[in-house]
Amino acid sequence: MHGVDSLLEFLKVSEDYTLKEAAVQIRCPTLLGWSESDPLSWNAERICDSLTYPRKLVRFMNAEGAGDHCEVRTRRLFDQRAFDWLDETLRVSSGTKGGM
């Protein structure tokens, strides 16, 4: 798919795939997660800052048990924060003050 023959080659070419140009094209509310011990989330703050539509960066810390990639040790915490964000975002988008 990427035209490479090894994991090392893939890691090198994967640096070319970024959200740098795409972020300005995102035209909807966006939730981004940043996990303290996840090296893949190193640029979440920068991506969040580059978005022009409503956005929120949610931080997951090791002390919460959520600092790893995809908050794997406490996925419930991610789910709770994501659903809270959805509740808030959809309520604002729909113009209602209460439930559906």
C-alpha positions in Angstrom: 0.0 0.0 0.0 2.8 2.4 0.8 5.3 1.0 -1.6 7.8 -0.1 1.0 9.3 -3.4 2.0 10.1 -3.0 5.7 8.8 -1.5 8.9 11.8 0.8 8.9 11.0 2.1 5.4 7.4 2.6 6.5 8.4 4.6 9.5 10.4 6.9 7.3 7.7 7.5 4.7 5.0 7.9 7.4 6.6 11.2 8.4 5.3 12.6 5.1 1.7 11.9 6.3 0.5 14.8 8.5 -2.6 16.9 9.2 -0.7 20.1 8.5 -2.6 21.0 5.3 -5.7 19.0 6.1 -6.4 20.7 9.5 -7.5 23.9 7.9 -10.0 22.0 5.8 -11.8 20.5 8.9 -15.1 22.3 9.2 -16.8 20.6 12.1 -16.4 20.5 15.9 -13.5 18.3 16.7 -12.3 16.5 19.9 -8.6 15.6 20.2 -7.0 13.5 22.8 -3.5 13.9 24.2 -2.1 11.1 26.4 0.8 11.8 28.7 2.9 8.7 27.8 1.8 8.3 24.2 4.5 9.4 21.8 1.9 9.4 19.0 0.0 12.3 20.6 3.0 14.6 20.7 1.5 17.1 18.2 -2.2 17.0 19.3 -1.9 20.5 20.9 -0.4 21.9 17.7 -3.2 20.3 15.6 -5.8 21.6 17.9 -4.4 25.1 17.6 -4.5 24.9 13.8 -8.2 24.1 13.7 -10.5 27.0 13.0 -13.8 25.5 14.0 -14.8 24.7 17.6 -12.3 22.2 19.1 -11.3 20.8 22.4 -8.2 19.1 23.5 -8.7 16.6 26.3 -5.6 15.5 28.3 -5.2 12.1 29.7 -2.7 11.7 32.5 -0.8 8.7 33.9 -2.1 9.5 37.4 -5.6 8.8 36.1 -4.5 5.5 34.6 -5.1 7.0 31.1 -1.7 8.2 30.0 -1.1 5.4 27.5 -2.0 5.1 23.8 -5.8 5.1 23.3 -6.2 5.4 27.1 -6.1 1.6 27.1 -6.1 1.1 30.9 -9.1 3.2 31.5 -11.1 3.4 28.3 -14.2 4.4 30.4 -12.6 7.7 31.2 -12.2 8.4 27.5 -15.7 7.4 26.8 -17.1 9.6 29.6 -15.2 12.7 28.4 -16.0 12.0 24.7 -19.7 11.6 25.4 -19.8 14.6 27.7 -18.2 16.6 24.8 -20.8 15.2 22.4 -23.6 16.1 24.7 -22.3 19.7 25.0 -21.5 20.0 21.3 -24.7 18.6 19.9 -26.8 20.6 22.4 -25.1 23.8 21.2 -25.3 22.8 17.5 -29.0 22.0 17.8 -29.8 25.1 19.8 -31.6 23.2 22.6 -31.0 23.6 26.3 -32.0 20.1 27.4 -32.1 16.6 26.1 -33.5 15.5 22.8 
